[in-house]
């Protein structure tokens, strides 16, 4: 029995690619890569990915490649898409990581759910061979949904996979995939969405400013860009204010003991993080923002707790006015 390692995002196309391989008698191990920017960061998608593996009987690996991915976000060899999405470099990185996992999975080739011309930057017929070559997998990446539109891969030539039972999907229409999903008994699948945060123009612009200001930015700082409301203090510190309980929990996980945490005790309050070396003015600004987004926003003076290194102090401030908020937005 042939064995393949499949890149699995949790989306419909990658799921279909796996099911096609299983139908052809190929044993599949799927790998889902966490990058810090993709849809797999959400709990519902994590759960759906694992449920699919259990339902259809394939093995599942999950690997965190966030540090490597952030390196290519900073300086992509093949440039960005419309925003800060380094699509070619991303795919090359994932395939390189998958190649290193092949011995663990006992895999003889790689499978992806890519469809020709579905994405203009990374799924063109002239680009896919470059991706395969740069990843060191030339001839060993099978794309079952568009295979008949491309040259036969080595697993096809060796008879591991019956090429006649592969597909020739092309373009952005989802109709062929939906029909195949019904044929394969896949009744519940995620709707298409912009899974990568780097394609979001507002997020990308914020991240670009962070990287430009600090080229040696850490993983933690980049991940924080996707959380909360962001402001810039007059002294240069970055201020992040949680929007809800989920943001607060995420910020709390990202902060260390020596970071500043601000909150209003005994009432509904955001957790506010101050990144960098804040001046006294920065801390006052952070406190005013914390008060403004807390349940005490209608008070003229609010006591805001400032915590660092396990020690607490208090700043009494007026909640920030709307005009000040707009001036401080980063």
C-alpha positions, -999 to 999 in steps of 0.1 A, spaced: 0 0 0 13 34 -10 17 60 18 13 98 15 17 128 37 -11 153 31 -11 190 39 -44 196 57 -56 231 64 -91 221 76 -106 235 44 -127 217 18 -100 213 -9 -74 197 14 -101 174 28 -111 163 -7 -75 156 -16 -72 133 14 -105 115 6 -95 109 -30 -63 93 -19 -81 71 6 -105 60 -21 -76 50 -42 -62 28 -14 -34 52 -3 -27 53 34 -27 89 44 -11 108 73 -23 144 74 -2 173 88 -17 206 99 8 235 104 2 262 129 17 295 118 1 320 142 -18 336 113 -41 309 99 -76 297 106 -63 267 126 -58 291 154 -95 289 162 -109 262 185 -138 253 161 -114 246 132 -91 226 155 -120 205 166 -133 200 130 -98 189 119 -96 162 145 -132 150 140 -125 146 103 -94 125 110 -114 102 134 -144 100 110 -124 91 78 -96 71 94 -64 90 87 -36 98 111 -31 135 120 0 154 130 0 190 142 32 210 140 38 246 151 61 264 126 53 300 139 90 310 144 100 298 109 69 314 94 76 348 110 110 348 95 96 345 60 69 372 68 97 396 76 118 389 44 100 367 19 123 355 -10 94 357 -35 77 388 -22 42 395 -9 8 393 -23 -16 422 -22 -9 427 15 17 410 37 9 375 26 41 357 14 22 330 -4 50 313 -24 74 313 6 46 300 28 39 270 6 76 263 2 81 264 39 52 240 46 65 216 19 100 217 33 86 210 68 65 182 54 95 167 36 113 164 70 82 146 84 80 120 56 102 94 74 81 97 105 49 91 85 65 65 63 53 86 34 65 82 -2 51 114 -16 32 146 -6 -4 154 -13 -20 189 -13 -55 202 -21 -43 230 -44 -64 238 -74 -49 254 -105 -57 292 -108 -78 292 -76 -53 317 -61 -35 341 -84 -2 341 -66 6 306 -55 -16 283 -76 -5 291 -111 7 265 -135 40 283 -139 45 288 -102 38 253 -88 70 238 -103 90 265 -87 74 257 -53 82 220 -58 118 227 -68 125 251 -40 111 227 -14 133 199 -27 102 178 -37 103 181 -75 81 153 -88 68 142 -54 40 167 -48 7 153 -61 -23 177 -64 -52 153 -70 -78 179 -77 -59 194 -107 -35 165 -115 -48 159 -150 -39 194 -160 -2 190 -149 26 166 -158 24 132 -141 42 130 -108 66 103 -98 40 84 -77 17 84 -108 45 72 -130 54 44 -106 18 32 -104 12 42 -67 -17 63 -78 -41 57 -108 -39 90 -127 -72 83 -145 -91 86 -112 -77 120 -105 -93 153 -115 -89 184 -137 -104 212 -115 -94 247 -126 -102 282 -114 -122 298 -86 -155 281 -90 -164 258 -61 -190 238 -80 -167 209 -89 -155 206 -53 -191 207 -39 -202 180 -63 -172 158 -54 -179 164 -17 -214 150 -22 -200 120 -41 -176 112 -14 -201 116 14 -186 147 29 -218 165 39 -204 189 64 -175 211 54 -163 247 61 -174 275 38 -146 293 20 -131 322 39 -100 343 40 -81 321 65 -48 339 66 -47 371 86 -19 384 64 -44 390 36 -64 414 57 -53 450 48 -58 465 82 -40 437 100 -12 437 74 -6 474 78 -4 472 116 21 443 113 41 462 87 46 491 111 56 468 140 82 451 119 96 483 105 100 498 139 116 466 153 131 443 127 142 419 154 106 416 167 99 385 187 72 358 180 52 371 210 51 406 196 39 395 162 12 373 176 0 402 197 -8 422 166 -39 400 161 -52 407 196 -71 437 209 -71 475 201 -37 490 194 -23 524 204 10 542 204 21 561 235 39 594 232 71 578 247 71 551 221 56 522 240 29 500 223 -4 497 242 -28 469 235 -62 469 251 -83 437 251 -117 439 234 -134 410 254 -127 381 277 -111 361 248 -87 389 240 -79 393 277 -71 356 280 -49 357 249 -30 388 261 -25 372 295 -9 341 278 14 363 257 27 386 285 56 378 308 61 387 344 81 417 335 55 432 312 30 458 324 -6 447 329 -33 473 336 -69 467 347 -97 481 368 -105 460 398 -140 450 408 -157 459 375 -158 448 339 -124 457 326 -101 450 297 -66 438 303 -42 463 289 -6 454 279 22 480 276 50 467 254 85 483 255 100 507 280 71 530 288 75 565 302 53 578 329 32 595 302 28 561 284 15 544 316 -9 573 322 -21 569 286 -26 532 291 -45 537 323 -68 563 306 -75 539 278 -81 510 303 -106 532 322 -123 543 289 -130 507 279 -140 495 313 -174 495 330 -163 525 350 -161 547 318 -188 571 330 -168 581 362 -147 612 362 -119 595 380 -110 558 378 -85 539 399 -65 517 375 -43 489 388 -8 487 373 10 454 377 46 444 369 69 417 384 40 407 407 39 442 423 9 464 420 4 502 421 -25 525 413 -30 553 389 -61 575 392 -71 589 358 -99 603 338 -112 579 310 -97 588 276 -119 610 255 -128 599 219 -106 625 203 -76 613 223 -84 577 214 -84 585 177 -51 604 180 -34 574 197 -46 546 174 -18 526 159 
